[in-house]
């Protein structure tokens, strides 16, 4: 807080208040000599007698202030174009050009002279005696020599050279040189400078838009003729790549087609030791072979009957149950023969009856007799979505006056038509 400025000090009239950090002090006033007075800070300041006194000098004299006093000088009369110096002791020239007292017109230059001034035409102007004024000279028309390499433009008092698009003015201000527009990156990709202009180009996989500057990505996946990829085409900036289903497939070395991963061979399945891994397109199945009562397992895919107590049971129960695994895509052309069954070896007089006893509730499959000893299973309806079937096909063999039954349990795996 400045106590001295705010008046909250308690210094007497004979003391001067001096502000200090966080307080103030009262100092004695200095004694000023004649012609000086103290300011609010206690400093001695010169008194300007010429302004503080009434008529300090008599008529015909000029008052001039000095340190601690003043002096009176006799006034002098100066002729036109001159005025008295500040101390009034002499006459000095009036600079009409600087003080704005000249009457030089537009396009004229003022030159100061002792007691007067002179008006001259600026460079690029000439005096018109008829109009008594300086008028602009059109240098582009006046001079027969070519002032500019390309375009000359007259200006007030001078001229300027300019260049057409694609060129810039040289350092000499007259000639034009080709401008490399590519330095300003006008193209979104590649730029080639040409004389007076430039050309934009696009990298492979892009095309130049109508604006002539912007490169747009070519969607090879939608614009290509034919199929670039067997499964899925993924467009990328400037190119594309082929993709395979997320699971069950890997990309072939050609980068276009997908190759099924055999999880059973690579060991990437999760089948237990009691199950058998069967590979299908895009996946796998864990299958468990179990033989019904009174049958024994003889191979990984076959069960044989142990005993046959009665003649009728021997006629109706299968002598052998064999498991088969088939895999097809959903786009298979129907009707499609998917399985053949018959005795091996076959003898003259053999005759077979082939029927589907289980798993064909929706009538996707049918049987057909190819000859006396061969039957076939057909897929007769299109399966739209991936689906697993287990159908039981029974073959009754008539040989030498008695029937023998054989059973085929067929797993049919329909996979999606992805490729």
C-alpha positions in Angstrom: 0.0 0.0 0.0 1.4 3.4 -1.0 0.6 5.4 2.2 2.1 8.6 0.8 -0.2 8.6 -2.3 -3.3 7.6 -0.3 -2.6 10.2 2.4 -2.7 7.7 5.3 0.7 8.7 6.6 1.3 11.0 9.6 4.3 13.0 8.4 4.1 16.6 9.4 4.2 19.6 7.0 7.9 19.9 7.3 8.5 16.4 6.3 8.2 14.4 3.1 6.5 11.0 3.1 8.6 8.2 1.3 6.8 4.9 0.7 8.7 1.7 1.6 7.9 -2.0 1.4 5.1 -2.6 3.8 5.4 0.9 5.5 6.6 4.5 4.9 9.2 6.9 6.2 9.1 10.7 6.9 12.2 12.5 5.5 13.2 16.1 5.9 12.4 18.4 2.9 15.4 19.5 1.0 15.9 23.3 0.7 15.6 24.3 -3.0 17.5 27.3 -4.4 15.8 30.3 -6.0 14.0 29.4 -9.3 13.2 25.9 -8.1 10.3 24.3 -6.2 9.7 21.0 -4.5 7.5 18.4 -6.2 5.3 15.9 -4.3 8.3 13.5 -3.9 10.5 16.2 -2.4 12.6 16.8 -5.5 13.6 20.3 -6.7 12.1 21.1 -10.0 12.8 24.1 -12.3 10.1 26.8 -12.3 9.1 27.9 -15.8 8.8 31.7 -15.3 7.7 32.3 -18.9 4.4 30.4 -18.1 4.0 31.0 -14.4 4.6 34.8 -14.4 2.2 37.3 -15.9 4.1 39.3 -18.7 7.6 38.4 -17.5 8.9 40.4 -20.5 7.8 43.7 -21.9 6.3 44.2 -25.4 8.7 43.6 -28.2 10.6 40.9 -26.3 10.3 37.1 -26.1 10.6 35.2 -22.8 13.0 32.2 -22.9 13.1 29.9 -19.8 16.4 28.9 -18.3 17.4 26.6 -15.4 16.4 28.5 -12.3 15.6 31.7 -14.2 14.6 33.2 -17.5 15.7 35.7 -20.1 14.0 38.2 -22.4 15.2 38.5 -26.1 14.1 41.1 -28.5 11.6 39.9 -31.1 12.8 39.7 -34.7 10.7 40.1 -37.9 11.4 37.4 -40.6 10.6 37.7 -44.3 8.2 35.3 -46.1 9.5 31.8 -46.2 11.3 32.2 -42.9 10.3 32.1 -39.2 12.0 33.0 -35.9 14.1 30.3 -34.2 12.9 29.0 -30.8 15.2 31.4 -28.9 14.0 34.3 -31.1 17.6 35.2 -32.0 17.5 34.5 -35.7 15.3 33.7 -38.7 15.4 30.1 -40.1 14.0 28.7 -43.4 10.5 27.2 -43.4 10.4 23.7 -44.9 7.1 24.0 -46.8 7.4 20.4 -48.1 7.5 18.9 -44.5 5.0 21.3 -42.9 2.4 20.8 -45.7 2.4 24.4 -46.8 3.2 23.5 -50.4 0.7 23.4 -53.2 2.2 20.6 -55.3 -0.5 18.6 -57.1 -0.9 14.9 -57.6 2.1 13.3 -59.2 4.4 16.1 -58.2 7.4 16.1 -55.9 8.1 19.0 -53.5 11.7 20.3 -53.3 12.4 22.8 -50.5 14.4 25.9 -51.3 15.7 28.7 -49.1 12.6 30.8 -48.4 10.5 28.9 -50.9 9.9 25.5 -52.6 9.7 24.0 -56.1 7.3 21.4 -57.6 8.6 18.7 -60.0 6.9 15.8 -61.7 7.6 12.4 -60.1 9.4 9.7 -62.1 6.8 8.2 -64.5 4.9 11.4 -64.9 5.3 14.3 -67.4 4.1 17.9 -67.2 1.1 18.8 -69.2 1.4 22.5 -70.0 -2.2 22.7 -71.2 -3.7 21.3 -68.0 -0.7 22.6 -65.9 -0.4 19.3 -64.1 1.7 16.2 -64.1 0.1 13.3 -65.9 1.0 9.6 -65.8 3.2 8.2 -68.6 1.9 4.8 -70.0 5.3 3.1 -70.4 3.7 0.0 -71.9 2.6 2.1 -74.9 5.2 4.8 -75.1 8.3 2.6 -75.5 8.8 0.6 -78.7 11.0 -2.0 -77.0 9.3 -4.8 -75.2 9.5 -4.0 -71.5 8.0 -7.3 -70.3 8.5 -10.9 -71.6 4.7 -11.6 -71.4 2.3 -9.0 -70.0 2.9 -5.3 -69.3 0.5 -3.5 -66.9 0.7 0.3 -66.5 0.6 1.7 -63.0 0.5 5.3 -61.7 4.0 6.6 -62.3 5.4 3.3 -63.4 4.6 -0.2 -64.8 4.6 -3.8 -63.7 5.4 -7.0 -65.6 3.2 -10.0 -65.0 3.1 -13.6 -66.2 0.4 -15.9 -67.3 -0.8 -18.9 -65.3 2.0 -21.5 -64.8 4.8 -18.9 -64.9 6.3 -16.6 -62.3 8.2 -13.3 -62.6 12.0 -13.7 -62.6 14.3 -11.8 -60.3 14.9 -9.1 -63.0 11.2 -8.2 -62.8 10.8 -8.5 -66.6 11.2 -12.1 -67.7 9.0 -15.1 -66.9 10.1 -18.5 -65.8 8.2 -21.8 -65.6 6.7 -22.4 -62.2 7.0 -25.8 -60.7 3.4 -26.2 -59.4 4.2 -29.6 -58.0 6.2 -28.0 -55.2 2.8 -26.8 -53.7 1.4 -30.4 -53.8 -1.7 -29.6 -55.9 -2.3 -33.3 -56.6 -3.5 -35.9 -54.0 -0.9 -38.4 -55.3 1.6 -38.0 -58.2 2.4 -34.7 -59.9 4.4 -34.1 -63.1 5.5 -30.5 -63.9 5.2 -29.5 -67.6 6.1 -26.2 -69.2 3.5 -23.6 -68.0 1.3 -26.1 -66.2 1.3 -29.5 -64.5 -0.4 -32.9 -64.7 -1.8 -35.1 -61.9 -1.4 -38.9 -62.0 -2.6 -41.6 -59.8 -0.8 -44.7 -58.5 -1.9 -48.2 -59.4 -5.3 -49.0 -58.0 -6.6 -45.4 -58.2 -8.2 -43.3 -60.9 -8.2 -39.6 -61.4 -11.5 -37.9 -60.7 -13.1 -35.2 -62.9 -11.5 -32.4 -60.9 -8.1 -33.5 -62.3 -6.5 -33.4 -58.9 -8.0 -36.0 -56.6 -7.3 -39.7 -56.9 -10.1 -42.1 -55.9 -9.6 -45.7 -54.9 -10.7 -48.3 -57.5 -13.0 -50.9 -55.9 -11.6 -53.9 -57.7 -14.0 -56.2 -55.9 -17.1 -54.6 -57.5 -15.6 -53.5 -60.8 -13.8 -56.6 -61.8 -15.1 -58.9 -64.6 -15.4 -62.3 -63.1 -14.4 -63.4 -59.6 -11.1 -62.2 -58.3 -11.4 -64.4 -55.2 -13.1 -67.8 -54.7 -14.7 -66.8 -51.4 -14.5 -63.1 -50.4 -12.9 -60.0 -52.0 -11.9 -57.2 -49.6 -11.1 -53.8 -51.1 -8.2 -51.9 -49.7 -6.8 -48.4 -50.6 -5.2 -48.9 -54.0 -5.6 -52.6 -54.1 -7.5 -55.6 -52.7 -7.0 -58.9 -51.0 -8.8 -62.2 -50.8 -10.1 -63.5 -47.5 -11.3 -66.9 -46.3 -13.9 -67.8 -43.8 -12.8 -67.1 -40.2 -12.7 -70.7 -39.3 -11.8 -73.9 -41.1 -10.0 -72.5 -44.1 -6.6 -71.1 -45.0 -5.5 -69.1 -48.0 -3.8 -71.0 -50.8 -0.4 -69.8 -52.1 -2.0 -68.2 -55.1 -3.7 -65.7 -52.8 -7.1 -66.2 -54.4 -8.6 -69.5 -53.4 -9.2 -71.0 -49.9 -8.0 -74.4 -48.8 -9.8 -76.5 -46.3 -7.9 -77.1 -43.0 -7.8 -80.7 -42.0 -8.2 -80.3 -38.3 -7.9 -84.1 -37.8 -4.5 -84.1 -39.4 -3.2 -80.9 -37.8 -4.4 -81.9 -34.4 -6.4 -78.7 -33.9 -9.6 -80.6 -33.0 -11.0 -81.2 -29.5 -12.2 -84.8 -30.0 -11.7 -87.1 -27.0 -9.6 -90.3 -27.2 -12.8 -92.3 -27.5 -14.0 -90.3 -30.5 -12.9 -90.3 -34.1 -12.2 -87.0 -35.8 -13.7 -86.7 -39.3 -12.7 -83.7 -41.4 -15.4 -81.8 -43.4 -15.0 -78.6 -45.5 -14.6 -75.8 -43.1 -14.7 -77.9 -39.9 -14.7 -81.3 -38.4 -16.9 -83.7 -36.5 -16.1 -85.8 -33.5 -17.8 -89.2 -34.0 -18.1 -92.1 -31.6 -18.8 -95.6 -32.9 -20.8 -97.8 -30.6 -22.1 -101.2 -31.5 -25.6 -102.3 -30.3 -26.1 -105.3 -28.0 -25.2 -108.7 -29.5 -22.7 -107.0 -31.8 -18.9 -106.6 -31.6 -16.6 -104.0 -33.1 -14.3 -105.5 -35.6 -12.9 -102.3 -37.2 -13.2 -98.6 -36.6 -16.2 -98.5 -38.9 -17.8 -102.0 -38.6 -19.8 -104.0 -36.1 -20.7 -107.7 -36.7 -23.4 -109.8 -35.1 -22.2 -112.2 -32.4 -25.0 -114.7 -32.4 -28.4 -115.5 -34.0 -30.7 -117.4 -31.6 -33.7 -117.8 -34.0 -34.3 -118.1 -37.7 -36.5 -115.0 -37.9 -34.0 -112.9 -35.9 -31.3 -114.0 -38.4 -33.6 -112.9 -41.3 -34.4 -109.5 -39.8 -31.4 -108.3 -37.8 -28.3 -107.1 -39.7 -25.4 -109.5 -40.1 -23.1 -106.5 -40.3 -23.5 -102.8 -39.5 -21.0 -100.5 -41.3 -20.6 -96.7 -40.7 -19.9 -94.3 -43.6 -19.0 -90.6 -43.6 -19.9 -88.4 -46.5 -19.5 -84.7 -47.0 -21.0 -82.4 -49.6 -21.5 -78.7 -50.3 -25.0 -77.3 -50.3 -24.7 -76.4 -54.0 -24.5 -80.0 -55.1 -26.6 -80.7 -58.2 -29.6 -82.8 -57.4 -30.7 -85.5 -57.8 -27.2 -86.7 -56.7 -26.1 -90.2 -56.2 -24.2 -90.2 -53.0 -23.9 -93.9 -52.0 -24.0 -97.4 -53.6 -24.5 -100.6 -51.8 -24.3 -104.3 -52.9 -22.8 -107.7 -52.0 -19.2 -108.3 -52.7 -18.7 -110.6 -54.5 -22.0 -110.9 -56.3 -23.3 -114.1 -57.7 -25.7 -115.0 -60.4 -29.2 -115.1 -58.9 -28.5 -112.5 -56.3 -31.2 -109.9 -55.7 -31.2 -107.0 -53.3 -33.8 -104.8 -51.7 -32.5 -101.3 -50.4 -34.5 -99.1 -48.1 -33.9 -96.2 -45.8 -35.2 -97.2 -42.3 -34.2 -94.2 -40.2 -33.2 -90.5 -40.6 -35.2 -89.6 -43.7 -38.3 -88.1 -42.0 -38.1 -85.0 -44.3 -37.6 -87.0 -47.4 -34.3 -85.5 -48.4 -33.1 -88.9 -49.6 -34.4 -91.7 -51.7 -33.2 -95.1 -52.9 -33.1 -96.6 -56.3 -32.2 -100.1 -57.6 -29.5 -99.9 -60.3 -29.5 -103.6 -61.1 -30.4 -106.9 -59.4 -27.6 -106.8 -57.0 -26.8 -103.0 -56.6 -28.8 -100.3 -54.9 -28.1 -96.5 -54.6 -28.9 -93.7 -52.3 -29.8 -90.3 -53.8 -30.0 -86.8 -52.4 -33.2 -85.6 -54.0 -33.9 -82.3 -52.3 -31.7 -79.3 -52.1 -30.3 -78.6 -48.6 -30.1 -74.8 -48.3 -28.2 -74.5 -45.0 -25.4 -76.5 -43.4 -26.8 -79.6 -41.8 -25.8 -83.0 -40.5 -27.8 -86.2 -41.3 -27.5 -89.7 -40.0 -29.5 -92.1 -42.2 -29.8 -95.9 -41.8 -29.8 -97.8 -45.1 -30.8 -101.4 -45.0 -30.0 -103.9 -47.8 -31.7 -107.3 -47.8 -29.8 -109.8 -49.9 -31.8 -112.7 -51.4 -29.3 -115.5 -52.1 -30.0 -119.2 -52.5 -33.5 -119.0 -51.0 -32.9 -116.9 -47.9 -32.5 -113.3 -46.9 -29.4 -111.8 -45.2 -29.7 -108.2 -43.9 -26.8 -105.7 -44.0 -27.0 -102.2 -42.5 -25.2 -99.0 -43.5 -25.3 -96.1 -41.1 -24.4 -93.1 -43.2 -23.4 -89.7 -41.8 -24.1 -87.0 -44.5 -22.6 -83.6 -43.7 -23.8 -80.8 -45.9 -21.5 -77.8 -45.6 -22.1 -74.2 -46.7 -21.3 -73.2 -50.3 -18.7 -70.7 -49.4 -16.1 -71.2 -52.1 
